[in-house]
Amino acid sequence: MSHQWADCESTFIAARYDRIAGMIGFIDWLFFVPRHFRAHAAKRLALRPGQRVLEIGCGTGRNFPYLRAAVGAQGQIYGVDLSAGMLAKARALCEQQRWTNVELAQEDAAEYIAPEPLDAVLFGLSYNTMPHHLVVLHQALKQLRPGGRIVIMDGKVPSGVGGKFILPFGLWLMRHTMLGNPLIKPWQDLAAVADDFEMEQFLFGSWYVCWGTKPARAQMDALPYATEQLIAAE
């Protein structure tokens, strides 16, 4: 039996995330997000004080404390998200913590351009939610300095018989909550365009962090359909 996924329009995705903006802590619990998972993903960015990092799909800013700890007060954090509701929570967090080096944008990540070259990019539980994820990955790679690191953190269907058994439920759950497509394989997309690719899995393969560095000359020919999608978007 083959399973399919129907992508949603960006306005629908934004509206869904507006509605669940106040429930992200509960959703982390509901989906068994591993303890220290966010901190671990941030560590894989290999950031240093004073550097510049972009989080794509920054949501309510739950990863910001770890990014801020890595780049310090002299570094810069950029966050982009489609959802106004999510960004309102993120702004409130930044104001509460008095972080003045966080800049947020409500925008499609495929069109977002950071004000300066980036040292690292994080997809924080967001890659699977973007129907045009290959275009977004290309856009992120263009803004990253050679040798800069991209990290994707997300959930996935475990391999083996267990994964096949729970896939129908996973499809149903994603359609009613986070709208993340469980059929795509983001780690393969990243491995195709990055050097030094590595991946770690957690909780029996239900969660993963993968990362790689931008080559001196990005291998965009290996990114399936990226050029076609970029042309269509222009």
C-alpha positions in Angstrom: 0.0 0.0 0.0 1.4 3.4 -1.0 0.8 6.5 1.1 0.5 10.0 -0.3 0.7 13.5 1.2 -1.3 16.6 0.0 0.6 19.8 0.6 -1.3 22.8 2.0 -1.2 26.4 0.8 1.0 28.8 2.7 -2.0 30.8 4.1 -3.5 27.6 5.5 -0.2 26.7 7.1 0.3 30.1 8.6 -3.3 30.1 10.0 -2.8 26.6 11.5 0.4 27.8 13.3 -1.3 31.0 14.5 -3.9 28.7 16.3 -1.4 26.5 17.9 1.2 29.2 18.9 0.3 28.9 22.6 0.5 25.1 22.6 4.1 24.4 21.4 5.3 23.3 24.8 2.4 20.8 25.0 3.0 19.6 21.4 6.7 18.9 22.3 5.4 16.7 25.1 2.7 15.1 22.9 5.3 14.1 20.3 7.9 12.9 22.8 10.5 15.5 21.7 13.6 14.2 23.4 15.0 16.1 26.4 17.9 18.4 25.4 17.0 17.8 21.7 16.9 21.6 20.9 20.1 22.2 22.8 21.8 19.4 21.0 20.8 20.7 17.5 22.0 24.2 18.4 25.4 22.7 19.5 25.7 21.0 16.0 25.7 24.5 14.4 29.2 24.9 15.9 28.6 28.6 16.5 31.1 30.9 18.1 30.6 34.2 19.9 30.0 37.1 17.6 28.7 34.9 14.7 25.5 35.2 12.7 22.8 32.5 12.6 19.4 32.2 10.9 16.6 30.0 12.1 14.1 29.1 9.4 10.7 28.4 11.0 11.8 30.0 14.3 8.2 29.7 15.7 7.9 30.9 19.2 11.6 31.2 19.8 12.1 28.0 21.8 15.6 27.5 20.2 16.7 31.1 20.8 18.1 30.6 24.3 20.6 28.0 22.9 21.4 30.2 19.9 21.9 33.2 22.1 24.2 31.3 24.4 26.3 30.3 21.5 26.7 33.7 19.7 26.6 35.9 22.8 25.5 39.5 23.0 27.8 40.5 20.2 26.4 37.9 17.7 23.3 38.2 15.7 20.2 35.9 15.4 17.8 36.1 12.6 14.4 34.3 12.6 11.9 33.9 9.8 8.4 32.4 10.1 5.1 32.5 8.2 3.0 32.7 11.3 2.2 36.1 12.9 1.0 34.2 16.0 4.3 32.3 16.4 6.3 35.5 15.9 4.3 37.4 18.5 5.3 34.8 21.1 9.0 35.0 19.9 9.0 38.8 20.2 7.5 38.6 23.7 10.3 36.2 24.7 13.0 38.5 23.3 11.5 41.5 25.1 11.3 39.5 28.4 14.9 38.4 28.1 16.0 41.8 26.8 17.8 40.3 23.8 18.5 43.1 21.4 20.4 41.0 18.9 17.4 39.0 17.6 15.7 40.2 14.3 12.5 38.6 13.3 10.7 38.6 9.9 7.2 37.3 8.9 8.0 36.1 5.5 8.2 33.0 3.2 11.7 31.6 3.8 12.1 31.1 0.1 12.0 34.9 -0.3 13.8 35.9 2.9 17.3 37.5 2.5 19.3 38.1 5.7 21.0 41.6 6.0 24.4 40.0 6.0 26.2 36.7 5.2 25.4 33.9 7.6 27.7 31.6 9.6 25.0 29.0 10.2 21.4 28.1 9.4 19.0 26.1 11.5 15.8 24.4 10.3 14.1 24.1 13.7 11.3 21.5 13.3 10.3 23.3 10.1 11.7 21.6 7.0 8.9 19.0 6.6 6.2 21.7 6.9 7.4 23.6 3.7 6.1 22.2 0.4 8.9 24.1 -1.4 11.6 22.9 1.0 14.1 22.4 -1.8 13.8 26.0 -2.8 14.2 27.1 0.8 17.3 25.0 1.2 18.8 26.5 -1.9 18.0 30.0 -0.6 19.6 29.3 2.7 22.7 27.8 1.1 23.2 30.9 -1.0 23.3 33.1 2.1 25.7 30.9 4.0 29.4 31.6 3.9 31.6 28.8 2.5 32.3 26.4 5.4 29.2 27.6 7.3 27.0 24.9 8.7 23.3 23.9 8.1 21.5 21.9 10.7 18.1 20.2 10.2 16.3 19.0 13.3 13.0 17.2 13.0 11.0 14.1 13.5 10.6 11.2 11.2 9.0 7.8 10.8 11.3 5.1 12.2 12.7 2.6 9.8 11.6 -1.1 9.7 8.3 -2.8 10.3 7.5 -0.5 13.2 7.7 2.6 11.0 5.4 1.0 8.4 2.9 0.2 11.1 2.7 3.7 12.5 2.9 5.6 9.2 -0.9 5.8 8.6 -1.3 7.2 12.1 1.6 9.6 11.6 0.0 10.9 8.4 -3.3 11.5 10.2 -1.6 13.2 13.2 0.5 15.5 11.0 -2.6 16.6 9.0 -4.3 17.6 12.2 -1.4 19.3 14.0 1.9 20.4 12.5 1.3 19.8 8.8 4.8 18.2 8.5 5.1 15.8 5.6 6.5 12.5 7.0 7.1 11.0 3.5 10.1 13.3 2.6 13.7 12.6 3.6 15.3 16.0 4.4 18.6 14.3 5.3 19.0 13.2 1.8 18.4 16.7 0.5 21.1 18.1 2.7 23.6 15.3 2.1 23.3 16.1 -1.7 24.5 19.7 -1.3 26.7 19.7 1.8 30.2 18.6 2.7 31.0 16.7 5.9 27.4 15.4 6.2 26.5 13.6 9.5 23.3 12.5 11.1 22.2 11.4 14.6 18.9 9.7 15.5 17.1 9.6 18.8 14.2 7.7 20.4 14.4 4.7 18.2 14.8 6.8 15.1 11.8 9.0 15.7 13.8 12.2 15.9 17.0 13.2 14.2 19.6 16.0 13.8 21.6 16.2 10.6 24.2 18.7 9.5 26.7 19.6 6.9 28.9 22.5 5.7 28.6 24.6 2.6 31.2 23.6 0.0 33.5 26.3 -1.5 31.3 25.8 -4.6 27.8 24.7 -3.7 26.9 21.5 -5.5 23.5 22.8 -6.7 23.3 20.3 -9.6 22.8 17.6 -7.0 19.7 19.3 -5.6 16.7 17.7 -7.3 14.3 20.2 -9.1 15.8 23.2 -7.3 16.5 25.2 -10.4 13.1 24.5 -11.9 11.3 25.5 -8.7 13.3 28.7 -8.4 12.4 29.7 -12.0 8.7 28.9 -11.3 8.8 31.1 -8.2 10.3 34.1 -10.0 
